[in-house]
Every structure is written in C-alpha cells, then in structure tokens.
Amino acid sequence: YRSLSDSGIKLPQDAHVLCNSSLPRALFLACGGFDENMPFQRDDCEFGIRLWKMGVAFRYCPTAQVFEVSCKPSTAFGLKDAWECGRGEVLLCRKHPDFRPHSALANLCSGTSSMKLARGLCIALPALLDTILALSTWVAERFRKFPRIRHAGIRLLSIRRRLTFLRGAISEAGSWKSLKRSFAKQLPVLLFHNIDHLDATTTYPGMTIPPEQFTKQ
C-alpha cells in the first residue's frame, strides 16, 4: 500500500469508490451504502465523500489490478452518461457544499474565449449544435481508419460530452441563470493595506488611510 500523498490522490476530489475499490461490509452498512437518489454517474463520488467524512483512511494499492471492459455506443457515452453526470454534479454539490471548490462546475464562467463561445451556443442553440456535432461524429466514425479523422472524432465526442454535461447541470439547477447564481457568483473584494493616522511612519504612506476614513467606508 502507498500513502495518498505518494500516489498523487487528493481528498475529497478523488474520494471515488469505483469497481477496483474494496471495504468491509460493516463499514459499507455503517455509512448507509449508496444514495439511490444520486444519478449513477456520481453515486460513487458521493459515497466516497461520506466515507472520507467518517474518517475512513483511503489507501492506494498499485498491485491490485482490475480490468473493466465497457462497450457502449458513442451516443450513450456522449449524451445519456454526460447528461446524468451533469445532473449528479449539481446534486452532489447541494448535498456536500464543501465539495463545490473541487467540482467540475467550480470554474463555470472561466476559460478561453472559444470555451465561453461554446457555452453560449450550448445555451442559445442546443438543437442546431447537437445536429452539427452528431453529424460530424457520425462522419468521423465511418472514416475512423484514418488517424487524423479518428483523432478529430474523439475530439468532437469530447466536446459533445462537455456540452451535454453542462445542459444536464442546467436542467437540474432549473435554468442557466440559476446555475450561474450557484456556481459563477463573483465577489468583489476591497483591500486595505494599512489603517493608521496620516502622520504615522509607514512603509507605504500612499497606501495608508486614517481610521476615520476606514470607518466611513
């Protein structure tokens, strides 16, 4: 076994109880098992967070290898799974607010201009965007024997999955406005360097304000 710090695993963001995890039955029952109200795509993380909060020690064993073979159409992976994952992410953050800084929704309104444009298209033109991505993915799958086309197809599927994830989150939140209010609220911060009388000796006089002015502000 290796410690979490040595393996690069961090809690709570990596507190997933996946198919290659094991724990005593008594501990499973004491924690209450899986939350059946949580979508399948996020129930493992929610269960792991509860175990972590109980003080359970997570350990990593690199020699315990598990092979999981999952065969599903790209539409199931890019649509149904991603939609449920988006819904589950909102539910997970509601149930465990302390997980919010580690959530995939934590940087909802950040990113490059292209990412922001994609989000806008996702909200404004979902049907049109879905049609374009679905058609492009279909073409890429038919010509996947060509490396560049196969690479482009995987990229398109990834984009489609992220946008569907976002729409699933919007659905659970109630609206795009509600989702932004929950995960993209920006807080302005006032910084006061020094509060002292103006005749006091300070390193940066220009950054000093008197107590009276501070009280007024």
N, C-alpha and C positions, 0 to 999 in steps of 0.2 A: 504494500500500500504506500501511497505517496500523499503528502500533505497537499491541501488545496493550493497553497501559495506556490509550491513546486510545480504543480500541474497547470497553473495558469487559470484555474477555475475560481470564480468570484461569486460571492453570495450577496444579495439574493438573486441576481440576474441569471445565474447558472444553476439555480436550485430546481432543475428539471428531474423528474423521476421517470425515466424512459424505459424502454424494453431491456436495456442492459443494466438496470438498477435492481438491487435486492435489499430487503429489510425484513426483520422478524414480523410474523403475523400479528403478534400482540401490539407492536408499535403501529402497524397499519390500522388496527382497530381503535387504538387509543387516540389516533389523530382524526378518526372519523372517516377514513377512506376517501375516495374521490368524490368531489362535488358533482353530482349528476346534473345540476343546473348549469354547469360550465360547459361551453362547447368543447367537443372532443379535441380541437386543436390547441387548447390552452389548459386543459384539466391537469396535465402533467406538471406544468409550472405552478399552478395554484396549489396543488397537493405538496409540491416540494417546498413552497414558501411556508406552508403551515408546519411542515416538519422542521424547517430551519428555525422558525419562531419558537418551537418547542425545545430548542437547544440540541437537536439531533446533530451529531458530528458526521459531516459528509466526508467521505474518503474516496480517493481515486485509485483504482487498481488497473494498471495498463495491461496486465496479463489476462484479465477476464474479457475475452473477446466474444462478441455476439454479432452474428450476421443476420441482417433483416433485409429481406427481398420484398420490395413493394412495387407492384406493376399496376399502373393506372393511366388512363388517357391524360394527355396534357391539359385537356379542358377541365378535368376533375381537379388536377393539381393547381391549375391557374385560376379556376373560378370557385368551385364549391369549397375547397380547402382554404383558399385565401379569404373568402367571404366569412367563413366561420372563425378564422383566426383573427380577423379584424373585429368581429363582434366580441370574441373572447378577450381581446386585449382591453377593450373598454370595461367589460365586466370584471376583469382581473384587477384593474386599477381602482375600480369602485370598491371592491372587496378588500383590497390591500393598498391603501393610498401611499404607503411608504415605498411601494414598487414603482410609482409613477416616474421618478427620475431615471429609472432603468428601462422604461417601456419604449417600444418602437414608436410610440406616439409622442415621446418627450420632445422631439425636435420637429414638431408638426409643420411649422411655418418657416423653417430654416432650409438651407440647401442652395444649390446653384439656381440660376435663372431658368434653366431647362427643366429642373425638377419642379419649380414653382409653376411653370407653364403647364407641365403635365398634370399637376394637381388641379389647376384651373380648368383644363379640358375635361378632366375626370368629373368635375362637378357640373360644368356647364353642358357638355356634350357627351354624356355617357354612352348613348346608343351608337352614335357615329364612331366614337373612339373604339368601342368594342368591336364594331364591324371591321374597321381597318386592321386592328390587331389580330382578330380572328382570321381574317383573310390572309394576312402576312404570315401568320404562324402556320396556317394550312399549307401555303406555298413552300415554306421552309421545310416542313416535314416531308413533303413529297420529293424534295430535292436535297435531302439531308446527306446524301453520299458525297456531296461537295463540301469540303471543310468550311469554307467561308460562309456558305449558306447555312450550314448546320450551326455554326457559331452565332450567326445573326438570329436564327430561330430561337436559340436558347436565350439570347439577349431579349428578344421580343416577349418570350414567355415570362421572363423575369419582370419586365415592365408591366405586363398584363396582370401578373400576380400582385405586384405592389399596389397598382391602382384598384384592383378588386378588394384588396385588404383595406384600403382607405374607405371604399364605399361601404364595406361591411361595418367598419367602425362608425361611419356616419349614420348608418341605419340604426345601430344600437344606441347611439347618442341622441337620435331624434332628428338632427339636422346638421348641416355643415357649420352653422353658426353655433350650435350647442357644443359641437366637438371642439371648435376653436376656443370657445369660452372655457372649456375644461382643460385643454392641453396647450393652448397657444397664447395664454394671457401674459402680456408683458408688463413688468412692474418697473416704473421709473424710480431711480434711486438718487437721493441727494447726498453729496459727500461734503462733509465739513472737515477741513484739515486741522484747524486749530481754533479754539474758542478762548479768548483772553482779552484783557484790556489792550487798547491800541498802543499804549506806551510800554507794554511788556517787551522784554527781549526774546525774540523768537528767531528761528532759523529762516522762516519764510514770512516776513511781515505782510506781504501782499495776499497771503492765504489765511490771514487771521481776521476774525470778526469778533466784535465785543459781545459779551453775554447778553446785553440788552437786545442787540440785533438778532441774535440767535433765538432768544425767547419770542421775539416778534414773529420771526419766520416760522 
